[in-house]
Amino acid sequence: MLAAVLHRPGALELREAPVPDPGPGELVVRVEAALTCGTDVKTFQRGHPKFPLPSPLGHEFSGVVAAVGAGVRAFREGDAVALVPTAPCGACRLCRRGRESLCPDAVGRMLLGAFAEYVRVPAHIVAVNVFPRPAGMAPEVAAALEPLACVVHGADRVALDRAETVVIVGDGAIALLMLQLAKLRGAGRVLVAGKHAGRLAVARALGADAVLAVTSTPLEEAVNEWTGGQGADVAIECVGRPETWEATASLAGTGGGGPVIRRVCGGHAREL
């Protein structure tokens, strides 16, 4: 099969590799769609402390089960699946407290290598984070399960259905998913603030009541005007920079709040 391997920052090579065989409890999945995560881009550009080089890349994907390891009962060859590329250990202090998204073992045992024709899925992921793909769902849609899970996790921390005004800082994929979820959950007016005209146009098309180009207008001043001086009921940060976290907190009005959706590969969401 063909597989992409990053040898050093900026040097990604497509090479021949053997098709993997599944071990006990494992699956081999034929990749139908693999997305490019922001982590993939950053790793390509400058490396990643948790991904020693040379390293395979790609972790947001979906496909069809090509081989089943001994002991696997939930899946069989030919099943269409979606999955998350990590899984919590289930035994640490955070897992025992129901904070599986913060499990320290999750990223350390992350599945990489989806930029290939086939990928082996380890047993700890097969056990809890592989799911049947609904009939009719496109592979590229199913491949977005992991980033969508991060957004749903963050949205669960706030009462979007009672929010009259929501401000989302950021205009990337996570922010646009959060916009759609906020609307689905009954939020009133939603403003999306970002730096990219094309992405802000997409936000408008997806239902944003207002968009703000932060390159031209001071953010706090614009939000204050948009909310009639009250501040937002919910302010959500989807950029992932410390200075933006701090700035977003100032956008919430009295009694307001919101999560920081700082997506880390593997399904973590940092919450404030």
Backbone bond lengths (Angstrom), bond angles and torsions (degrees), N, CA, C in turn:
res aa  C-N    CA-C-N  psi(-1)  N-CA   C-N-CA  omega(-1)  CA-C   N-CA-C  phi
1 M - - - 1.460 - - 1.517 108.96 -
2 L 1.338 115.84 165.86 1.459 121.63 173.64 1.520 109.08 -96.48
3 A 1.331 116.41 140.13 1.464 122.23 179.48 1.522 109.02 -144.63
4 A 1.335 116.50 142.40 1.462 122.17 178.65 1.524 109.52 -91.87
5 V 1.334 116.81 130.29 1.458 122.72 -179.91 1.531 108.34 -128.22
6 L 1.334 115.75 130.35 1.465 121.10 176.96 1.522 108.18 -91.13
7 H 1.330 116.71 115.39 1.463 121.30 -178.55 1.518 111.88 -87.01
8 R 1.300 116.29 -37.80 1.466 122.81 176.92 1.514 106.09 -159.05
9 P 1.317 119.19 162.65 1.464 119.34 179.59 1.530 111.73 -51.04
10 G 1.330 114.90 126.41 1.453 120.99 179.03 1.516 114.81 87.97
11 A 1.336 118.14 -5.15 1.468 120.93 -177.22 1.514 109.42 -120.67
12 L 1.334 116.37 90.42 1.461 123.25 178.97 1.524 108.46 -105.50
13 E 1.324 116.82 122.76 1.469 121.40 -175.09 1.524 110.25 -115.94
14 L 1.323 116.29 133.91 1.460 122.45 173.91 1.521 107.38 -93.02
15 R 1.341 116.27 115.88 1.454 119.54 -173.69 1.525 111.54 -130.05
16 E 1.317 115.64 162.77 1.461 121.54 173.74 1.526 109.28 -76.84
17 A 1.332 116.47 139.13 1.456 121.66 178.41 1.517 108.34 -147.26
18 P 1.316 118.05 153.54 1.466 119.51 178.78 1.523 111.35 -69.65
19 V 1.308 116.86 144.70 1.463 120.90 173.79 1.528 107.73 -66.72
20 P 1.328 118.36 127.88 1.470 119.63 -176.34 1.520 112.38 -70.57
21 D 1.315 114.53 155.45 1.464 122.10 172.66 1.527 108.45 -106.48
22 P 1.329 118.51 144.19 1.461 119.73 179.79 1.523 111.67 -80.59
23 G 1.331 115.58 138.34 1.451 120.45 171.84 1.516 109.60 -88.39
24 P 1.325 117.91 -176.16 1.460 120.79 178.43 1.533 111.82 -56.57
25 G 1.321 115.91 129.76 1.454 121.24 179.07 1.510 114.86 78.88
26 E 1.318 117.81 1.95 1.460 121.66 -174.56 1.528 112.43 -104.09
27 L 1.329 114.89 165.88 1.456 122.69 172.13 1.523 109.27 -126.12
28 V 1.325 116.07 152.86 1.461 121.74 163.80 1.519 106.77 -112.14
29 V 1.328 116.24 126.54 1.457 122.24 -176.39 1.526 109.61 -113.29
30 R 1.316 115.52 130.55 1.468 120.32 171.08 1.523 107.68 -80.97
31 V 1.322 115.95 118.10 1.462 121.36 -172.84 1.528 110.40 -74.15
32 E 1.330 115.61 125.78 1.464 120.89 175.52 1.523 111.90 -102.03
33 A 1.316 117.03 -31.69 1.464 121.29 178.83 1.512 108.56 -150.13
34 A 1.332 116.81 133.83 1.465 122.55 175.88 1.525 107.67 -133.55
35 L 1.319 115.53 126.21 1.460 121.37 -177.72 1.530 110.49 -92.24
36 T 1.326 115.68 163.21 1.458 121.53 177.13 1.518 108.61 -102.57
37 C 1.320 116.15 107.37 1.457 122.81 178.20 1.532 109.52 -78.43
38 G 1.317 116.05 155.96 1.464 119.32 174.05 1.516 111.82 -57.64
39 T 1.332 117.14 -33.03 1.465 120.98 176.79 1.524 111.12 -64.07
40 D 1.335 117.12 -37.06 1.465 120.06 176.45 1.531 110.67 -61.32
41 V 1.318 115.39 -44.21 1.464 120.01 -178.96 1.526 110.48 -63.23
42 K 1.332 117.00 -46.83 1.465 120.58 -179.19 1.523 111.28 -64.92
43 T 1.340 116.36 -39.02 1.458 119.90 178.49 1.523 110.40 -64.13
44 F 1.329 116.68 -41.75 1.468 120.38 177.47 1.523 111.12 -62.35
45 Q 1.320 116.41 -39.37 1.459 120.23 -174.96 1.521 113.07 -75.75
46 R 1.352 116.86 -40.50 1.465 118.48 -172.30 1.526 114.86 -142.34
47 G 1.335 117.89 8.79 1.454 120.14 -178.53 1.515 111.27 83.67
48 H 1.344 115.72 177.23 1.456 120.90 -178.32 1.523 108.13 -146.84
49 P 1.332 118.35 134.95 1.481 119.32 -176.34 1.520 114.43 -63.54
50 K 1.328 118.26 -22.98 1.463 121.08 -179.42 1.526 113.12 -97.17
51 F 1.332 117.81 -1.63 1.461 120.79 -178.72 1.531 109.00 -121.37
52 P 1.326 118.62 86.43 1.466 120.61 179.47 1.525 110.84 -59.43
53 L 1.309 116.15 138.33 1.466 121.03 -179.78 1.520 110.54 -93.99
54 P 1.341 117.76 147.60 1.469 126.99 -1.12 1.522 111.10 -70.73
55 S 1.340 115.61 149.05 1.457 120.28 -174.99 1.520 110.28 -143.10
56 P 1.330 117.03 140.60 1.466 118.76 168.77 1.513 109.50 -68.86
57 L 1.320 117.05 158.05 1.459 121.35 179.89 1.534 109.63 -125.06
58 G 1.326 114.53 164.02 1.455 121.96 176.20 1.508 112.05 100.12
59 H 1.359 116.19 123.74 1.466 119.36 179.41 1.525 113.29 -145.18
60 E 1.316 118.79 -4.08 1.464 121.59 175.16 1.529 107.24 -106.50
61 F 1.343 117.11 104.88 1.456 118.76 -171.89 1.522 110.72 -156.96
62 S 1.308 114.82 168.90 1.461 122.27 170.86 1.520 107.41 -147.43
63 G 1.323 115.22 163.76 1.457 118.20 -178.91 1.510 112.15 -176.88
64 V 1.324 114.82 -153.74 1.464 122.21 -176.30 1.526 108.62 -124.77
65 V 1.317 116.63 136.15 1.461 120.89 179.45 1.527 109.47 -63.19
66 A 1.337 115.32 123.36 1.464 120.57 179.75 1.515 112.36 -102.02
67 A 1.328 117.91 -26.30 1.465 121.70 179.51 1.516 108.69 -155.97
68 V 1.325 115.54 147.67 1.465 121.78 -175.38 1.525 108.93 -121.73
69 G 1.338 116.24 130.96 1.455 120.51 179.28 1.523 112.04 -81.08
70 A 1.305 114.95 165.43 1.464 121.09 -179.98 1.522 110.82 -59.38
71 G 1.306 115.58 135.42 1.458 120.52 176.18 1.514 114.98 93.15
72 V 1.323 118.06 -10.83 1.469 120.24 179.19 1.524 108.89 -81.25
73 R 1.312 116.58 123.37 1.464 121.29 -178.46 1.532 112.54 -113.11
74 A 1.324 117.11 -21.85 1.462 119.75 -172.42 1.522 113.09 -80.82
75 F 1.337 117.44 -17.43 1.464 120.23 -175.76 1.523 109.74 -134.56
76 R 1.332 113.56 155.33 1.451 119.11 176.43 1.524 109.04 -139.47
77 E 1.314 116.40 165.50 1.462 121.21 -179.29 1.524 110.50 -56.43
78 G 1.340 115.25 133.67 1.461 121.47 179.79 1.517 114.32 97.83
79 D 1.345 118.44 -10.24 1.454 120.56 178.68 1.531 110.87 -70.94
80 A 1.333 116.29 133.34 1.460 121.02 172.55 1.525 108.17 -81.68
81 V 1.331 116.98 132.18 1.459 120.62 -174.51 1.523 111.71 -134.32
82 A 1.330 113.43 157.00 1.464 123.47 167.42 1.517 106.14 -125.51
83 L 1.311 117.06 155.48 1.454 118.98 -176.16 1.517 112.05 -158.10
84 V 1.338 113.63 165.68 1.461 122.75 172.95 1.529 106.52 -108.53
85 P 1.332 119.29 138.50 1.471 120.23 -170.30 1.525 115.26 -82.24
86 T 1.323 118.70 9.74 1.455 121.72 174.29 1.522 108.27 -139.18
87 A 1.307 115.49 173.05 1.459 121.08 173.70 1.518 108.19 -153.60
88 P 1.329 117.88 142.39 1.461 120.23 177.92 1.520 110.85 -70.44
89 C 1.336 116.05 158.14 1.462 119.43 -178.57 1.519 111.94 -74.46
90 G 1.342 117.20 -27.89 1.451 121.39 179.77 1.514 114.95 81.52
91 A 1.334 117.33 -2.56 1.460 120.13 -174.08 1.522 114.68 -122.63
92 C 1.322 118.45 -19.65 1.469 120.36 -176.13 1.530 110.80 -73.96
93 R 1.320 115.95 173.75 1.463 121.39 -177.47 1.521 111.45 -58.63
94 L 1.323 117.48 -42.74 1.455 120.20 -178.20 1.522 111.40 -68.80
95 C 1.313 117.47 -40.97 1.470 120.04 177.39 1.523 110.59 -62.72
96 R 1.324 117.22 -42.16 1.462 120.31 -179.33 1.521 112.12 -64.90
97 R 1.330 116.82 -23.41 1.465 121.49 178.39 1.524 112.29 -92.91
98 G 1.317 117.54 8.25 1.448 120.74 179.32 1.511 113.95 80.31
99 R 1.334 118.24 17.92 1.474 122.16 -178.70 1.526 109.57 -108.50
100 E 1.331 115.73 49.77 1.461 120.07 -174.64 1.521 113.38 -58.15
101 S 1.337 116.98 -29.57 1.461 119.51 -178.19 1.526 112.29 -65.07
102 L 1.329 117.20 -17.44 1.458 121.35 -179.36 1.525 112.34 -104.66
103 C 1.317 118.43 9.91 1.461 122.45 -179.03 1.531 110.38 -56.80
104 P 1.329 118.61 125.11 1.473 120.02 -177.52 1.521 113.95 -67.21
105 D 1.328 117.56 -19.52 1.462 119.78 -179.56 1.519 113.66 -82.14
106 A 1.332 117.20 -14.04 1.464 119.30 -171.02 1.525 111.94 -62.61
107 V 1.332 117.75 -56.57 1.461 119.69 -178.06 1.520 110.85 -67.59
108 G 1.326 117.20 -32.58 1.455 120.70 179.52 1.516 113.23 -63.51
109 R 1.330 116.83 -22.48 1.474 120.59 178.33 1.527 110.05 -116.63
110 M 1.304 116.26 37.43 1.454 121.25 -175.58 1.530 111.66 -75.45
111 L 1.319 115.30 140.63 1.461 121.56 177.13 1.523 109.45 -80.29
112 L 1.316 116.64 122.50 1.459 123.17 174.34 1.526 108.98 -121.01
113 G 1.324 115.87 158.26 1.460 119.79 174.97 1.511 115.34 114.11
114 A 1.334 116.98 16.74 1.467 119.65 -178.71 1.527 113.03 -75.30
115 F 1.334 117.70 -11.92 1.459 119.17 173.21 1.528 108.11 -82.02
116 A 1.311 114.41 64.15 1.463 122.72 -177.10 1.519 107.89 -157.79
117 E 1.320 116.09 170.76 1.464 119.47 179.73 1.532 111.59 -77.00
118 Y 1.330 116.56 -30.85 1.462 121.62 178.45 1.526 108.54 -137.67
119 V 1.332 116.19 152.04 1.463 120.42 177.76 1.525 108.57 -143.43
120 R 1.324 115.74 140.68 1.464 121.46 177.54 1.520 109.14 -90.27
121 V 1.325 116.92 129.05 1.460 122.55 -179.04 1.524 108.70 -101.83
122 P 1.338 118.33 117.97 1.468 121.12 -176.87 1.523 112.81 -63.00
123 A 1.326 115.00 158.22 1.461 121.46 -173.91 1.516 112.81 -62.42
124 H 1.358 118.30 -36.69 1.466 118.76 -177.14 1.527 111.79 -67.56
125 I 1.341 117.43 -25.75 1.465 120.67 175.25 1.522 110.31 -82.08
126 V 1.320 117.23 -41.95 1.471 120.62 177.98 1.529 110.37 -55.99
127 A 1.325 116.58 -37.14 1.459 120.77 -174.33 1.521 113.46 -65.40
128 V 1.345 117.55 -31.79 1.472 118.77 -173.08 1.523 115.47 -133.16
129 N 1.321 119.26 -19.43 1.469 119.21 -169.92 1.522 114.72 -128.46
130 V 1.327 117.63 27.38 1.459 122.00 169.16 1.524 107.46 -115.29
131 F 1.339 116.11 135.28 1.458 120.67 -172.05 1.524 110.61 -133.59
132 P 1.339 117.54 145.81 1.469 119.69 173.46 1.525 110.29 -61.40
133 R 1.327 116.31 135.83 1.465 120.26 178.57 1.519 108.93 -85.36
134 P 1.324 117.28 125.74 1.468 119.52 -178.07 1.531 111.89 -57.87
135 A 1.306 116.32 143.87 1.460 121.30 177.49 1.525 109.77 -59.16
136 G 1.300 116.29 133.97 1.453 120.64 178.71 1.512 114.74 90.07
137 M 1.345 118.34 -10.16 1.468 120.33 178.57 1.524 109.45 -81.96
138 A 1.320 116.43 126.58 1.459 121.30 -178.88 1.525 110.35 -66.24
139 P 1.335 117.93 145.10 1.470 120.38 -179.39 1.517 113.42 -57.10
140 E 1.339 117.12 -39.33 1.464 118.80 -178.33 1.524 111.97 -68.92
141 V 1.329 117.28 -27.56 1.468 120.17 174.89 1.526 109.88 -71.76
142 A 1.324 116.30 -45.43 1.467 120.61 179.20 1.519 111.49 -62.91
143 A 1.329 117.49 -29.83 1.462 120.74 -179.25 1.525 112.34 -66.38
144 A 1.326 117.15 -17.20 1.466 121.09 -179.79 1.524 112.35 -86.66
145 L 1.326 117.73 11.57 1.465 120.34 -176.73 1.522 112.01 -58.36
146 E 1.330 117.73 -44.48 1.469 119.76 -175.43 1.534 112.56 -65.20
147 P 1.336 120.50 -50.20 1.464 117.97 176.77 1.527 113.12 -63.32
148 L 1.332 117.27 -36.12 1.461 119.37 177.42 1.523 110.68 -63.92
149 A 1.333 117.31 -38.62 1.463 120.62 178.55 1.519 110.96 -60.75
150 C 1.336 117.25 -37.97 1.468 120.38 177.25 1.525 110.67 -61.59
151 V 1.324 116.17 -42.16 1.467 120.95 -179.01 1.523 110.56 -66.88
152 V 1.319 117.41 -44.90 1.466 120.42 179.46 1.522 110.27 -61.90
153 H 1.330 117.01 -41.05 1.462 121.28 178.98 1.528 110.63 -59.79
154 G 1.321 116.67 -45.08 1.459 119.42 178.63 1.520 112.71 -67.36
155 A 1.325 116.36 -40.55 1.463 120.05 -179.04 1.524 111.94 -64.84
156 D 1.316 116.32 -28.45 1.462 119.90 179.27 1.525 112.50 -67.91
157 R 1.330 117.54 -14.15 1.459 120.45 -177.85 1.524 112.95 -84.35
158 V 1.323 117.94 -8.50 1.469 120.80 -177.01 1.529 109.80 -134.65
159 A 1.324 115.55 158.04 1.471 121.71 -178.33 1.528 108.90 -91.84
160 L 1.327 116.03 78.99 1.456 119.78 -179.00 1.523 111.82 -64.27
161 D 1.326 117.04 -30.49 1.460 119.50 -177.86 1.528 112.62 -67.79
162 R 1.345 117.38 -17.78 1.465 120.92 179.37 1.529 112.42 -105.57
163 A 1.319 116.54 4.54 1.459 120.63 -177.03 1.526 110.94 -88.27
164 E 1.317 115.97 120.13 1.464 119.55 175.70 1.519 111.22 -77.08
165 T 1.329 116.87 -33.61 1.466 121.06 179.02 1.522 109.30 -133.75
166 V 1.328 115.72 132.89 1.463 122.84 178.33 1.521 108.03 -128.11
167 V 1.323 116.04 131.51 1.456 121.15 174.90 1.522 108.22 -114.19
168 I 1.334 116.42 126.23 1.460 122.82 177.44 1.521 107.57 -112.07
169 V 1.326 116.26 118.55 1.459 121.50 -179.33 1.523 108.35 -96.53
170 G 1.325 115.66 117.37 1.455 122.44 -174.67 1.516 109.32 121.72
171 D 1.327 116.55 150.88 1.465 120.04 -179.66 1.531 112.01 -134.05
172 G 1.333 115.90 22.04 1.456 120.35 176.65 1.519 111.87 -84.02
173 A 1.328 115.75 -168.67 1.458 120.42 -175.45 1.517 112.17 -60.71
174 I 1.323 118.09 -40.96 1.463 120.90 -179.07 1.524 110.16 -64.84
175 A 1.319 117.24 -42.79 1.462 120.83 178.95 1.525 111.21 -63.67
176 L 1.324 117.14 -40.54 1.463 119.93 -178.73 1.527 111.29 -69.93
177 L 1.329 117.39 -34.17 1.460 119.77 173.34 1.523 110.89 -66.12
178 M 1.324 116.49 -41.46 1.462 120.27 178.92 1.524 111.35 -63.67
179 L 1.311 117.75 -38.53 1.457 121.66 176.23 1.528 110.47 -56.84
180 Q 1.315 116.94 -48.79 1.461 120.35 -178.66 1.521 111.63 -64.72
181 L 1.326 116.72 -39.26 1.452 120.04 179.95 1.520 111.27 -68.51
182 A 1.332 116.70 -38.55 1.459 119.80 177.86 1.524 111.07 -61.00
183 K 1.316 116.12 -41.91 1.454 119.49 178.47 1.528 111.58 -67.13
184 L 1.338 116.75 -41.43 1.452 120.06 178.70 1.526 112.30 -63.29
185 R 1.317 116.86 -30.81 1.459 120.60 -178.29 1.527 113.29 -89.34
186 G 1.317 116.99 4.59 1.446 119.67 171.49 1.504 116.58 94.05
187 A 1.320 118.74 16.39 1.458 120.21 176.11 1.525 109.87 -62.33
188 G 1.325 115.93 150.79 1.459 120.67 -179.92 1.518 111.51 -72.41
189 R 1.310 116.82 -104.88 1.467 121.09 179.09 1.528 109.61 -93.72
190 V 1.345 115.39 139.08 1.463 121.16 -179.32 1.513 109.57 -124.13
191 L 1.339 115.76 128.35 1.460 122.34 175.54 1.515 108.34 -111.17
192 V 1.326 117.08 133.18 1.458 122.89 176.11 1.521 108.33 -112.39
193 A 1.330 116.46 125.03 1.468 121.57 -179.67 1.519 109.28 -112.66
194 G 1.325 117.10 132.14 1.456 120.63 -179.50 1.508 111.93 -162.55
195 K 1.329 115.37 -174.72 1.462 121.34 -174.80 1.531 114.04 -113.28
196 H 1.329 117.40 0.39 1.469 119.86 -172.25 1.525 110.23 -119.46
197 A 1.315 115.92 115.02 1.465 120.68 -175.52 1.525 111.95 -58.38
198 G 1.326 117.58 -41.05 1.459 120.27 -179.27 1.517 112.24 -63.77
199 R 1.326 116.98 -42.20 1.465 120.50 179.75 1.528 110.91 -69.52
200 L 1.315 116.94 -37.02 1.465 119.53 177.55 1.522 110.53 -65.44
201 A 1.328 117.00 -33.56 1.467 119.75 175.57 1.527 110.23 -65.31
202 V 1.323 117.27 -38.14 1.469 120.66 175.81 1.518 110.02 -64.02
203 A 1.333 116.84 -40.61 1.466 120.56 178.17 1.522 110.89 -59.11
204 R 1.297 116.77 -42.07 1.467 121.07 176.15 1.525 110.72 -59.51
205 A 1.329 115.39 -45.99 1.461 119.84 -178.44 1.524 111.56 -65.67
206 L 1.320 117.57 -27.23 1.462 121.80 -179.32 1.524 112.96 -87.40
207 G 1.330 116.44 -0.20 1.454 118.21 173.63 1.503 117.15 115.04
208 A 1.331 118.96 5.71 1.459 119.86 177.26 1.525 109.48 -61.85
209 D 1.327 116.32 134.89 1.465 120.60 178.20 1.514 111.78 -76.90
210 A 1.325 116.30 -24.28 1.459 121.15 177.80 1.519 108.36 -154.98
211 V 1.323 116.09 150.14 1.463 121.53 173.78 1.518 107.91 -128.61
212 L 1.315 114.87 153.63 1.457 119.94 -177.21 1.516 109.59 -136.79
213 A 1.322 116.87 123.83 1.461 121.94 173.69 1.523 107.74 -85.08
214 V 1.330 117.18 104.24 1.466 120.21 -173.08 1.512 112.03 -70.89
215 T 1.323 117.80 -11.06 1.458 119.57 176.32 1.518 111.94 -72.03
216 S 1.328 116.74 -19.21 1.467 119.33 -175.54 1.529 113.44 -113.27
217 T 1.329 117.49 -17.80 1.461 120.45 -174.77 1.520 110.44 -134.51
218 P 1.337 119.10 131.95 1.461 120.76 175.92 1.528 110.32 -58.63
219 L 1.332 116.45 129.39 1.454 121.48 -171.20 1.517 112.44 -62.98
220 E 1.306 118.48 -52.39 1.469 120.42 -176.10 1.521 111.27 -62.38
221 E 1.308 116.34 -39.65 1.466 120.41 179.04 1.527 110.89 -63.39
222 A 1.331 117.07 -44.02 1.463 120.84 -178.59 1.528 111.34 -66.68
223 V 1.328 117.53 -41.81 1.465 120.74 179.68 1.517 110.23 -66.43
224 N 1.309 116.53 -39.41 1.468 120.13 178.25 1.525 110.66 -60.66
225 E 1.316 116.29 -41.63 1.467 120.07 178.34 1.529 110.53 -67.96
226 W 1.323 117.79 -42.68 1.463 122.42 -177.30 1.524 111.79 -64.53
227 T 1.317 116.63 -32.26 1.467 120.56 -178.55 1.523 112.83 -97.27
228 G 1.322 117.69 10.92 1.462 120.31 -179.49 1.508 113.16 64.28
229 G 1.327 116.20 33.19 1.458 121.02 178.04 1.510 114.44 81.21
230 Q 1.330 118.29 5.31 1.463 121.14 -175.34 1.535 113.27 -92.78
231 G 1.305 118.08 -20.85 1.453 120.58 -171.63 1.525 110.09 79.95
232 A 1.313 116.68 163.51 1.460 121.21 -175.80 1.528 111.29 -79.44
233 D 1.328 115.69 146.47 1.466 119.65 172.39 1.524 110.41 -67.29
234 V 1.310 116.27 -37.88 1.463 121.66 178.18 1.524 108.13 -136.72
235 A 1.332 116.63 129.88 1.463 122.26 175.01 1.523 108.19 -121.50
236 I 1.316 116.85 127.56 1.469 122.09 -172.86 1.523 108.77 -124.48
237 E 1.331 115.85 126.19 1.458 121.82 -179.49 1.518 109.57 -98.47
238 C 1.328 117.79 123.02 1.464 123.00 -178.41 1.530 111.66 -125.85
239 V 1.316 116.54 31.70 1.463 120.64 -179.41 1.518 111.05 -105.66
240 G 1.345 116.64 -50.15 1.451 120.45 177.94 1.511 114.49 95.77
241 R 1.337 117.32 30.78 1.461 121.21 175.84 1.529 109.06 -122.14
242 P 1.327 118.47 137.75 1.472 120.06 -177.73 1.523 113.67 -54.06
243 E 1.323 116.95 -40.28 1.458 118.85 -178.61 1.525 111.65 -66.98
244 T 1.338 116.71 -30.35 1.457 119.97 178.19 1.522 110.87 -75.82
245 W 1.351 117.72 -35.09 1.461 119.83 174.91 1.525 109.70 -56.68
246 E 1.344 115.44 -47.40 1.465 120.14 -176.96 1.530 110.94 -64.98
247 A 1.321 116.02 -41.83 1.456 119.54 -179.21 1.524 111.31 -66.12
248 T 1.320 117.70 -36.57 1.456 121.11 -177.82 1.521 111.46 -66.59
249 A 1.328 117.26 -35.63 1.468 120.16 179.99 1.520 111.41 -59.18
250 S 1.318 117.18 -32.64 1.465 120.82 -178.06 1.518 112.62 -75.10
251 L 1.335 117.79 -8.99 1.461 121.18 -178.16 1.525 112.58 -85.60
252 A 1.342 117.12 -17.14 1.459 120.89 -179.08 1.518 110.27 -80.41
253 G 1.330 115.99 138.14 1.450 120.63 178.28 1.522 111.96 -82.85
254 T 1.315 116.82 -172.74 1.453 121.93 178.71 1.523 110.01 -59.82
255 G 1.317 116.35 126.05 1.455 120.88 -178.10 1.515 113.64 79.78
256 G 1.324 116.81 -0.98 1.462 120.02 -179.59 1.514 111.07 -82.45
257 G 1.296 116.03 172.93 1.459 120.89 179.11 1.495 110.17 -170.99
258 G 1.325 115.07 -159.47 1.451 119.24 178.51 1.506 111.18 149.23
259 P 1.321 116.94 162.97 1.457 121.61 -178.65 1.520 111.92 -94.25
260 V 1.303 113.63 158.99 1.453 120.47 165.34 1.522 106.85 -96.51
261 I 1.322 117.66 114.29 1.463 121.04 179.66 1.519 107.43 -95.23
262 R 1.326 114.85 72.15 1.455 119.06 177.19 1.510 107.17 -88.21
263 R 1.317 117.18 93.29 1.456 120.17 -172.69 1.519 110.50 -72.83
264 V 1.325 114.09 126.38 1.442 121.10 173.62 1.511 107.25 -112.96
265 C 1.340 117.78 137.70 1.456 119.63 -176.76 1.519 109.62 -51.58
266 G 1.300 114.62 137.83 1.448 120.13 179.63 1.504 113.57 102.74
267 G 1.319 117.60 7.77 1.446 118.52 171.36 1.507 116.18 92.60
268 H 1.331 117.99 9.09 1.449 119.37 177.48 1.510 110.30 -79.64
269 A 1.307 117.16 146.15 1.461 122.02 169.36 1.509 107.14 -132.57
270 R 1.291 117.32 122.11 1.455 120.11 177.90 1.508 108.92 -81.32
271 E 1.314 117.69 131.19 1.465 121.76 -174.16 1.518 110.00 -115.71
272 L 1.307 116.30 138.26 1.460 122.58 172.52 1.522 108.18 -123.75
